[in-house]
Amino acid sequence: MVERSELHEGMTVWTHRGEKLGHVIEVTDEELIVEKGLLVWRKDYSVPLDDVREVIADEVYLNHGPDSLLSGPREIPRPARRTTH
């Protein structure tokens, strides 16, 4: 199991197939928050630390692919953007 101390913001997250998933934007005691996408298509996902297979340098490798993230209730809503008039 990966230790929380091995993880930090900015790390690149990869699936078990070597596909880039996104970047770590937050680390808690139980999960990583991974930002996937660009600009208006950006979404944040919760990844339990148990789903991390290994950490090498500044890269996180998961035990699964994006399908398990995208099919479950792991998406984290982003706060609404403010508009200026």
C-alpha positions as CSV (number, residue, x, y, z in Angstrom):
1,M,0.0,0.0,0.0
2,V,1.2,3.5,-0.8
3,E,1.8,5.9,2.1
4,R,0.1,9.3,2.0
5,S,3.5,10.9,2.6
6,E,4.6,9.7,-0.9
7,L,1.9,11.7,-2.6
8,H,1.6,15.5,-3.3
9,E,-0.1,18.0,-5.4
10,G,1.0,18.2,-9.0
11,M,1.8,14.6,-9.5
12,T,0.8,13.0,-12.9
13,V,-1.8,10.2,-12.5
14,W,-1.7,7.2,-14.9
15,T,-4.1,4.3,-15.5
16,H,-3.0,0.7,-15.3
17,R,-2.7,0.8,-19.1
18,G,-0.4,3.7,-19.1
19,E,-3.0,6.3,-20.2
20,K,-2.6,9.8,-18.6
21,L,-5.6,10.4,-16.4
22,G,-4.8,13.9,-14.9
23,H,-3.0,15.6,-12.1
24,V,-3.3,15.4,-8.3
25,I,-4.8,18.6,-6.9
26,E,-5.3,17.5,-3.3
27,V,-4.3,14.7,-1.0
28,T,-6.3,13.7,2.0
29,D,-5.7,10.8,4.5
30,E,-8.0,8.5,2.4
31,E,-8.0,9.8,-1.2
32,L,-6.4,11.7,-4.0
33,I,-8.4,14.4,-5.8
34,V,-7.5,14.2,-9.5
35,E,-8.2,16.9,-12.0
36,K,-9.0,15.6,-15.5
37,G,-9.5,17.7,-18.6
38,L,-8.9,21.2,-19.6
39,L,-10.6,24.6,-19.0
40,V,-14.4,24.3,-19.2
41,W,-14.3,20.5,-19.5
42,R,-12.3,20.1,-16.3
43,K,-13.6,17.6,-13.8
44,D,-12.3,16.5,-10.4
45,Y,-12.4,12.8,-9.3
46,S,-11.9,11.2,-5.9
47,V,-9.5,8.2,-6.0
48,P,-9.1,6.2,-2.8
49,L,-5.5,5.6,-1.8
50,D,-6.2,1.9,-2.0
51,D,-6.6,2.3,-5.8
52,V,-2.9,3.5,-6.1
53,R,-0.7,0.6,-7.3
54,E,2.6,2.5,-7.0
55,V,4.4,5.8,-7.0
56,I,7.5,6.4,-9.1
57,A,9.2,9.8,-8.9
58,D,6.3,12.3,-9.5
59,E,4.0,9.8,-11.1
60,V,1.1,7.9,-9.6
61,Y,0.0,4.6,-11.2
62,L,-3.5,3.2,-10.5
63,N,-4.8,-0.3,-10.3
64,H,-7.5,0.4,-12.8
65,G,-8.5,2.5,-15.9
66,P,-10.6,5.6,-16.3
67,D,-13.8,3.5,-16.8
68,S,-14.0,2.7,-13.1
69,L,-13.6,6.4,-12.2
70,L,-16.1,7.6,-14.8
71,S,-18.8,5.0,-14.1
72,G,-19.0,5.5,-10.3
73,P,-20.1,8.3,-8.0
74,R,-16.5,9.6,-7.7
75,E,-16.9,12.8,-9.6
76,I,-16.6,15.8,-7.3
77,P,-18.8,18.8,-8.3
78,R,-16.8,22.0,-8.9
79,P,-18.1,25.2,-7.4
80,A,-20.2,27.4,-9.8
81,R,-18.1,30.0,-11.5
82,R,-18.9,33.6,-10.8
83,T,-19.8,35.9,-13.6
84,T,-19.2,39.6,-13.6
85,H,-21.6,42.0,-15.2
